Amino acid sequence: MHERKQPETLRLRSVMPALTVNDIAASLAWYCDVIGFIVTQEVQREGKLVATLLKAGAVELLLTQDDFAKGRDRKKGVGLRLHGTTGQDIDQLAEAITSRGGVLSQPPKDQPWGTRDFAIIDPDGFKISISAPLTA
């Protein structure tokens, strides 16, 4: 067992990705209607939705509207993949997502490290993998 370092090292309890999106209304619809997140909080400025906090199980995700200060053609999702784990049946989950209009970038597949997963890409190019442990 490792001894605790002094001074203490960082000890996080959770992490919440924040994704900047081109069209928050479209992304919100995709994450809720296709994937299955729920909205827990919305932030508006001058009557416009600028951010929304989503939840799926114990996981939170923040979507923020791009202000386009860095240009409208800025690539999103490059070099980032979100990995989610679940106890749900991967095949049923993937089927439910595709039945709601989702397009899998990788169908359900057994992995050599002991999981079954599938992948999907959101409207801004953010890659998402969802996995569950293989059952014996």
Rosetta silent file (secondary structure, phi, psi, omega in degrees, C-alpha in Angstrom):
SEQUENCE: MHERKQPETLRLRSVMPALTVNDIAASLAWYCDVIGFIVTQEVQREGKLVATLLKAGAVELLLTQDDFAKGRDRKKGVGLRLHGTTGQDIDQLAEAITSRGGVLSQPPKDQPWGTRDFAIIDPDGFKISISAPLTA
SCORE:     score description
SCORE:     0.000 S_00000001
   1 L     0.000  145.507 -179.074    0.000    0.000    0.000 S_00000001
   2 L   -84.364  137.649  173.516    1.203    3.525   -0.765 S_00000001
   3 L   -77.094  147.335  177.172    1.847    5.950    2.044 S_00000001
   4 L   -70.084  135.381  177.956    0.093    9.282    1.800 S_00000001
   5 L   -78.783  149.784  175.262    2.381   12.027    0.641 S_00000001
   6 L  -121.403  132.670   -5.640    2.758   15.150    2.694 S_00000001
   7 L   -65.458  161.457 -176.271    1.588   17.656    1.945 S_00000001
   8 L   -55.819  143.038  172.952   -1.458   15.797    0.688 S_00000001
   9 L   -81.856  168.852  179.922   -1.853   15.318   -3.028 S_00000001
  10 L   -59.231  136.148  177.525   -5.062   16.257   -4.817 S_00000001
  11 L  -133.053   90.318  179.632   -8.042   14.055   -3.917 S_00000001
  12 L   -79.855  154.410  174.674  -11.010   14.700   -6.200 S_00000001
  13 L  -108.103  -20.186  177.631  -14.424   13.165   -5.631 S_00000001
  14 L  -162.767  169.877  174.067  -15.794   13.815   -9.111 S_00000001
  15 L  -138.825  140.757 -179.872  -15.076   15.570  -12.364 S_00000001
  16 L  -124.160  106.800  175.840  -17.565   17.454  -14.536 S_00000001
  17 L   -64.387  143.549  174.471  -16.628   17.996  -18.171 S_00000001
  18 E  -120.088  117.511 -177.334  -17.684   21.353  -19.632 S_00000001
  19 E  -108.586  126.633  174.275  -18.207   21.296  -23.399 S_00000001
  20 E   -86.684  125.972 -172.957  -18.447   24.478  -25.453 S_00000001
  21 E  -120.847  156.275 -179.783  -20.989   23.900  -28.227 S_00000001
  22 L   -73.421  -38.888 -176.047  -22.006   25.733  -31.404 S_00000001
  23 L  -137.143   96.475 -172.805  -25.771   25.511  -30.864 S_00000001
  24 H   -61.311  -34.941  179.375  -26.756   24.893  -27.257 S_00000001
  25 H   -64.626  -43.813  179.267  -30.416   24.189  -28.107 S_00000001
  26 H   -66.761  -42.467  179.332  -29.436   21.504  -30.633 S_00000001
  27 H   -65.959  -41.185  178.292  -26.846   19.990  -28.293 S_00000001
  28 H   -60.370  -45.178  178.135  -29.291   20.031  -25.387 S_00000001
  29 H   -61.786  -42.574 -178.915  -31.884   18.207  -27.481 S_00000001
  30 H   -64.355  -49.584 -178.204  -29.297   15.646  -28.598 S_00000001
  31 H   -64.836  -34.424 -179.463  -27.953   14.932  -25.108 S_00000001
  32 H   -85.286  -52.605 -172.692  -31.444   14.670  -23.605 S_00000001
  33 H   -77.514  -32.919 -177.433  -33.571   13.174  -26.388 S_00000001
  34 H   -94.803  -50.774 -175.225  -30.979   10.877  -27.993 S_00000001
  35 H   -84.173  -43.736  177.801  -28.570    9.923  -25.203 S_00000001
  36 L   115.193   17.498  173.229  -30.843   10.255  -22.172 S_00000001
  37 L   -71.654  161.635  172.411  -29.377   12.978  -19.942 S_00000001
  38 E  -120.518  151.775  178.935  -31.728   15.149  -17.888 S_00000001
  39 E   -83.442  129.525  175.804  -31.481   18.900  -17.299 S_00000001
  40 E  -111.529  -19.083  178.322  -30.753   19.887  -13.701 S_00000001
  41 E  -161.912  144.055  174.645  -30.022   23.582  -14.205 S_00000001
  42 E  -125.494  144.298  177.207  -30.148   26.213  -16.947 S_00000001
  43 E  -119.302  125.909  178.870  -28.314   29.540  -17.070 S_00000001
  44 E  -120.058  146.730  172.112  -29.731   32.389  -19.123 S_00000001
  45 E  -130.079  127.516 -179.943  -28.359   35.810  -19.941 S_00000001
  46 L    51.529   39.710  176.522  -30.594   38.465  -21.423 S_00000001
  47 L    79.080    4.367 -179.623  -33.235   35.819  -22.034 S_00000001
  48 E  -113.412  137.900  176.610  -30.913   33.473  -23.952 S_00000001
  49 E   -68.422  122.625  179.946  -29.781   30.042  -22.807 S_00000001
  50 E  -117.275  -17.542  178.874  -25.987   30.160  -22.372 S_00000001
  51 E  -158.878  152.234  176.183  -25.313   27.072  -20.259 S_00000001
  52 E  -147.225  138.286  177.480  -27.048   23.980  -19.002 S_00000001
  53 E   -99.617  127.231 -178.160  -26.100   21.374  -16.446 S_00000001
  54 E  -115.724  157.386  178.694  -27.040   17.814  -17.383 S_00000001
  55 E  -141.765  141.677  172.696  -27.055   14.604  -15.387 S_00000001
  56 E  -139.715  108.303 -173.686  -27.087   10.892  -16.228 S_00000001
  57 L    64.722 -126.109  179.997  -26.902    8.683  -13.161 S_00000001
  58 L   -93.068   -1.614 -173.960  -24.134   10.118  -10.976 S_00000001
  59 E   -95.267  134.529  176.030  -22.396   11.905  -13.869 S_00000001
  60 E  -112.242  148.435  179.878  -22.785   15.616  -14.566 S_00000001
  61 E  -140.729  132.534  178.720  -21.985   17.392  -17.832 S_00000001
  62 E  -107.167  127.785  173.239  -22.002   21.119  -18.487 S_00000001
  63 E  -107.495  132.375  177.240  -22.836   22.486  -21.939 S_00000001
  64 E  -126.108  141.811  179.775  -21.948   26.113  -22.676 S_00000001
  65 E   -75.080  127.329  175.422  -22.854   28.173  -25.722 S_00000001
  66 L   -64.116  135.134  175.519  -19.808   29.246  -27.742 S_00000001
  67 L   -89.151   -3.181  177.131  -19.595   33.047  -27.976 S_00000001
  68 L    62.647   19.799  177.150  -17.579   32.603  -31.209 S_00000001
  69 L   -63.013  -24.934  179.036  -14.923   35.061  -29.996 S_00000001
  70 L   -99.097   13.611  178.401  -12.332   32.623  -31.397 S_00000001
  71 L   103.294  150.917 -178.718  -14.162   32.290  -34.716 S_00000001
  72 L   -81.050  -14.806 -177.606  -17.145   30.331  -35.953 S_00000001
  73 L   -98.715   13.336 -179.103  -15.042   27.699  -37.698 S_00000001
  74 L   -65.986  128.119  179.383  -13.205   26.589  -34.550 S_00000001
  75 L   -71.340  140.072  176.370  -13.063   22.774  -34.361 S_00000001
  76 L  -118.600  157.310  175.345  -14.580   21.195  -31.292 S_00000001
  77 L    77.485   -0.989 -178.550  -14.114   17.724  -29.896 S_00000001
  78 L   -73.671  127.934  176.077  -10.622   17.282  -31.337 S_00000001
  79 L    75.781   16.173 -179.138   -8.404   15.205  -29.081 S_00000001
  80 L  -133.110  133.589  172.781  -11.109   14.538  -26.490 S_00000001
  81 E  -134.874  130.796  174.352  -13.109   11.417  -25.739 S_00000001
  82 E   -93.611  129.988  177.840  -15.489   11.045  -22.830 S_00000001
  83 E  -110.952  120.368  176.548  -15.613    7.535  -21.356 S_00000001
  84 E  -113.671  145.238  175.790  -18.715    6.616  -19.390 S_00000001
  85 E  -116.472  150.512 -178.061  -19.336    3.398  -17.511 S_00000001
  86 L  -146.532  160.824  171.379  -22.700    1.885  -16.724 S_00000001
  87 L   -96.788   -0.999 -178.729  -24.279   -1.185  -15.208 S_00000001
  88 L   -75.788  161.630  175.883  -26.895   -1.169  -17.963 S_00000001
  89 L   -69.501  118.517 -175.129  -27.000   -3.644  -20.847 S_00000001
  90 H   -62.471  -41.798 -178.432  -24.792   -2.110  -23.543 S_00000001
  91 H   -65.913  -42.341  178.016  -26.676   -3.639  -26.470 S_00000001
  92 H   -66.138  -39.927  178.988  -30.059   -2.438  -25.194 S_00000001
  93 H   -63.892  -45.940  178.529  -28.636    1.013  -24.476 S_00000001
  94 H   -62.358  -41.049  178.765  -27.092    1.286  -27.943 S_00000001
  95 H   -64.168  -41.253  178.527  -30.344    0.112  -29.533 S_00000001
  96 H   -63.658  -40.657  179.386  -32.347    2.695  -27.575 S_00000001
  97 H   -64.739  -44.983  179.583  -29.967    5.460  -28.664 S_00000001
  98 H   -67.714  -32.642  178.758  -30.169    4.475  -32.333 S_00000001
  99 H   -67.737  -20.955  178.131  -33.984    4.202  -32.098 S_00000001
 100 L   -99.078   14.530  174.314  -33.999    7.855  -30.980 S_00000001
 101 L   100.704   -0.523  177.875  -31.887    8.972  -33.947 S_00000001
 102 L   -72.452  147.301  178.117  -28.366    8.453  -32.616 S_00000001
 103 L  -117.296  116.375 -179.079  -25.720    7.190  -35.012 S_00000001
 104 E   -75.082  135.258  173.208  -23.093    4.929  -33.464 S_00000001
 105 E   -87.697  -16.240  171.802  -19.522    5.478  -34.608 S_00000001
 106 E  -147.480  122.375  178.288  -18.731    2.021  -33.201 S_00000001
 107 E   -69.332  167.890  178.477  -21.389   -0.627  -32.571 S_00000001
 108 E   -53.384  135.374 -173.933  -21.341   -2.636  -29.329 S_00000001
 109 E  -150.967  137.590  173.448  -18.140   -4.629  -29.146 S_00000001
 110 E   -74.777  136.358 -179.846  -16.363   -6.821  -26.583 S_00000001
 111 L  -109.626  149.637 -177.993  -12.968   -5.407  -25.640 S_00000001
 112 L   -65.189  -16.128 -179.738   -9.918   -7.453  -24.567 S_00000001
 113 L   -90.027   10.554  170.807   -9.717   -5.509  -21.284 S_00000001
 114 L    94.753   21.821  176.137  -13.014   -6.997  -20.093 S_00000001
 115 E  -127.581  163.933  170.094  -15.671   -4.515  -21.162 S_00000001
 116 E  -119.558  131.964 -175.776  -18.314   -4.238  -23.858 S_00000001
 117 E  -144.701  167.083  170.584  -18.698   -0.761  -25.312 S_00000001
 118 E  -140.166  167.499 -178.701  -20.022    1.385  -28.106 S_00000001
 119 E  -133.937  151.908  179.939  -19.171    4.869  -29.307 S_00000001
 120 E  -146.520  156.227  179.561  -21.103    7.872  -30.552 S_00000001
 121 E  -122.081  130.664 -177.934  -20.158   11.401  -31.636 S_00000001
 122 L   -77.277  174.029 -175.670  -22.149   14.447  -30.554 S_00000001
 123 L   -59.863  -20.717  179.681  -23.189   17.264  -32.934 S_00000001
 124 L  -100.475    4.517  177.704  -19.940   19.186  -32.247 S_00000001
 125 L    94.069    5.434  175.933  -17.620   16.234  -32.751 S_00000001
 126 L   -73.250  128.558 -176.947  -17.102   15.264  -29.109 S_00000001
 127 E   -90.686  138.018 -178.919  -16.537   11.509  -28.964 S_00000001
 128 E  -131.869  127.763  172.746  -18.294    9.454  -26.294 S_00000001
 129 E  -113.503  138.051  177.852  -17.690    5.811  -25.387 S_00000001
 130 E  -125.027  128.112 -175.201  -20.027    3.974  -23.044 S_00000001
 131 E  -133.906  160.541  173.920  -18.960    0.674  -21.527 S_00000001
 132 E  -141.594  150.641  177.358  -20.011   -1.988  -19.065 S_00000001
 133 E   -62.058  144.412  173.764  -18.056   -4.899  -17.610 S_00000001
 134 L   -70.856  139.888  177.099  -18.402   -8.174  -19.464 S_00000001
 135 L   -95.673  147.243 -177.646  -20.401  -10.716  -17.519 S_00000001
 136 L   -74.588    0.000    0.000  -19.128  -14.251  -17.175 S_00000001
